[in-house]
Amino acid sequence: MLHVERVTKRFGGLVANEDVSFDVDAGQIVGLIGPNGAGKTTLFNCIAGYFPPSAGTIRLGAETVAGLRPEQCAKAGIARTFQIARTFVSMTAQQNVMVGALLHERSVRRARARADELLDFVDLSRAAERPAGSLTISEQRRLAVARALATRPRVLLMDEVMAGLNPSEVREAVAVVLRIRDRGIACLIVEHVLEGIMPIADRIVVLDYGRKIADGTPAAVSSDPAVIAAYLGD
């Protein structure tokens, strides 16, 4: 599904990602973790079209998407959310999701129906007519997920969807991620809340100083000496 092959991203003399490779299959949850400054969000931005990689390639199925603009990546089937939920605060929750649906849907009526379906999917039906700016942080995160899903992605990139949430809200977010997985959508998740991502991920990819230092099951990664050193120091 998603193939990241030897991706490097340089900003002048700064190497933010170096020779990173991994795959995410359909219906698979892959966690992307690492200390602050490890290059996780930069890699997300390369995959979603915000930055072109300096080297390497990114493919979605057989299609090369490296270097495409964000809107082209979205049409190809890559959607993303952001660490700070980017909602249209003066628009209703329903209207926010309709914006995503209109990427492919030309009927406003069908876009509205799609929005209602996805608001129910993320447990926000009761907030459909409320302004997005009035929602809690947890609700805005789930709203952003619903809007991303409305673009009909094959791969969903989620950037710290659980950050800043209380345990009950983390459980709600986890439940949504599992339902997305069950729809066959590939999920790549940057996350610092390890107790949220570790139990549900099929694989964990670990970055440190822009390089991949581990790639395996949560159990294998959590006991990897290189990963322990990256988080806790030598």
C-alpha positions in Angstrom: 0.0 0.0 0.0 2.3 2.8 1.2 6.0 2.3 0.4 8.6 4.7 1.8 11.9 3.9 0.2 15.2 5.4 1.4 13.7 8.8 2.0 16.0 11.7 2.9 15.0 15.3 3.6 17.5 18.0 3.9 17.0 21.7 4.8 20.3 23.2 3.8 22.9 21.6 6.0 20.3 20.0 8.3 19.3 16.4 7.6 15.9 15.9 9.1 15.3 12.4 7.6 18.1 10.1 6.4 17.6 7.0 4.3 14.2 6.0 5.9 12.4 2.9 4.5 9.2 1.1 5.7 5.9 -0.1 4.3 2.3 0.2 5.6 -0.2 -2.4 4.3 -3.9 -2.0 3.9 -5.8 -2.5 7.2 -2.5 -2.1 9.1 -1.7 0.2 12.0 1.9 1.4 12.1 3.1 3.6 14.9 5.9 6.2 14.1 7.6 7.1 17.3 10.8 8.7 18.5 12.1 11.5 20.8 11.3 15.1 20.1 13.2 16.3 17.0 13.5 12.8 15.6 12.1 13.8 12.2 8.6 12.2 12.5 6.5 15.2 11.4 9.0 16.0 8.6 8.5 12.5 7.3 4.7 13.0 7.5 5.1 16.2 5.5 7.1 14.4 2.8 4.5 11.6 2.5 1.5 14.1 2.5 3.1 16.4 -0.1 4.1 19.4 2.1 7.8 18.8 1.4 9.4 17.0 -1.5 12.0 14.5 -0.4 15.6 15.4 -1.2 16.2 11.7 -2.1 14.3 8.4 -2.1 10.8 7.7 -3.3 7.3 7.3 -1.8 4.7 5.2 -3.5 1.0 4.5 -2.9 0.5 1.2 -4.5 2.1 1.4 -7.9 1.9 5.3 -8.1 4.8 7.5 -7.1 3.5 10.3 -4.9 6.9 11.8 -3.8 6.9 15.4 -4.9 3.2 15.8 -5.5 1.4 18.7 -3.9 -0.8 18.1 -0.9 -4.0 18.3 -2.9 -2.6 15.8 -5.4 -1.6 13.4 -2.6 -5.2 13.8 -1.2 -6.7 12.9 -4.5 -4.4 9.9 -4.8 -5.6 8.6 -1.5 -3.4 10.1 1.3 -5.1 12.0 4.0 -3.7 13.5 7.2 -4.5 15.1 10.5 -2.4 17.5 12.4 -1.2 17.6 16.0 -3.1 20.8 16.5 -6.5 20.2 15.0 -7.1 22.5 12.1 -10.8 22.9 12.0 -12.9 25.7 10.4 -14.0 27.1 13.8 -16.9 29.2 12.6 -18.4 26.4 10.5 -20.4 23.5 12.0 -19.0 20.1 12.5 -21.1 18.8 9.6 -19.8 21.6 7.3 -16.2 20.8 8.3 -16.6 17.2 7.2 -18.5 18.2 4.0 -15.3 20.1 3.0 -13.4 16.9 2.9 -16.3 15.0 1.1 -16.4 17.7 -1.7 -12.9 16.6 -2.8 -14.5 13.8 -4.8 -18.2 14.4 -4.3 -19.9 17.1 -6.5 -23.4 16.8 -4.9 -23.8 18.9 -1.8 -26.6 16.6 -0.7 -24.4 13.5 -1.0 -21.6 15.3 0.7 -23.9 16.2 3.6 -25.0 12.6 3.9 -21.4 11.4 3.8 -20.6 14.0 6.6 -23.4 12.7 8.7 -22.2 9.1 8.3 -18.7 9.9 9.3 -19.7 12.1 12.3 -21.6 9.0 13.5 -18.5 6.9 12.9 -16.4 9.1 15.2 -19.2 9.5 17.8 -19.9 13.1 17.0 -23.4 13.0 15.6 -24.7 15.0 18.6 -22.3 17.9 17.6 -23.2 18.0 13.9 -24.8 21.5 14.1 -22.4 23.0 16.6 -19.6 25.3 15.6 -16.3 23.4 15.4 -14.7 26.1 17.7 -17.0 25.1 20.5 -15.9 21.5 20.6 -13.5 20.1 23.1 -9.9 19.2 22.1 -10.8 15.5 21.9 -13.9 16.3 19.8 -11.9 18.5 17.5 -9.4 15.7 17.0 -12.1 13.3 16.1 -13.7 15.9 13.8 -10.4 16.3 12.0 -10.3 12.5 11.5 -13.8 12.5 10.1 -12.9 15.2 7.6 -9.8 13.3 6.5 -11.9 10.1 6.1 -14.3 12.1 4.0 -11.6 12.4 1.3 -11.8 8.6 0.9 -8.2 7.8 1.8 -6.4 4.6 1.3 -3.8 5.8 3.8 -4.5 8.0 6.8 -1.7 9.8 8.5 -2.5 10.8 12.1 -0.2 13.2 13.9 -0.5 12.8 17.7 -4.2 12.2 17.7 -4.1 11.2 21.4 -1.8 14.0 22.7 -3.2 16.0 25.7 -6.2 13.7 26.2 -7.2 12.1 29.5 -7.4 8.3 29.8 -11.1 8.2 28.8 -10.5 10.3 25.7 -7.5 8.2 24.8 -9.8 5.1 24.8 -12.3 6.9 22.6 -9.5 7.8 20.1 -8.2 4.2 20.2 -11.7 2.9 19.4 -11.9 5.2 16.4 -8.5 4.1 15.1 -9.5 0.4 15.4 -12.7 1.1 13.4 -10.7 2.8 10.7 -8.4 -0.2 10.5 -11.4 -2.5 10.2 -12.4 -0.6 7.1 -9.2 -1.7 5.4 -7.5 1.8 5.6 -3.8 1.8 6.3 -3.0 3.9 9.4 0.4 5.6 10.0 0.3 7.3 13.4 2.9 9.6 15.0 2.3 9.3 18.7 3.9 10.2 22.0 1.2 8.5 24.1 2.8 5.1 24.0 0.1 3.4 26.1 -2.3 4.4 23.4 -0.4 3.2 20.3 1.5 0.2 21.6 -1.5 -2.1 22.3 -3.1 -1.5 18.9 -0.1 -1.2 16.5 0.8 -4.1 14.2 4.3 -2.6 13.9 6.3 0.3 15.4 8.9 2.3 13.4 11.3 4.3 15.6 13.2 7.4 14.4 16.1 9.0 16.2 18.0 12.0 14.7 16.2 11.4 11.4 17.3 7.8 11.0 15.2 4.6 11.5 16.7 2.7 14.4 14.0 0.0 14.9 11.1 -1.5 13.0 9.1 -4.4 14.4 6.3 -5.5 16.7 5.6 -3.3 19.8 7.1 -6.0 22.1 10.3 -6.3 20.1 10.7 -2.5 19.8 10.0 -1.8 23.4 12.9 -4.1 24.5 15.3 -2.9 21.8 18.5 -1.4 23.4 18.8 1.3 20.7 15.2 2.4 21.4 15.7 2.4 25.2 18.9 4.5 24.7 17.1 7.0 22.4 14.4 7.6 25.0 16.3 7.3 28.2 19.9 8.0 27.3 22.9 5.7 27.3 
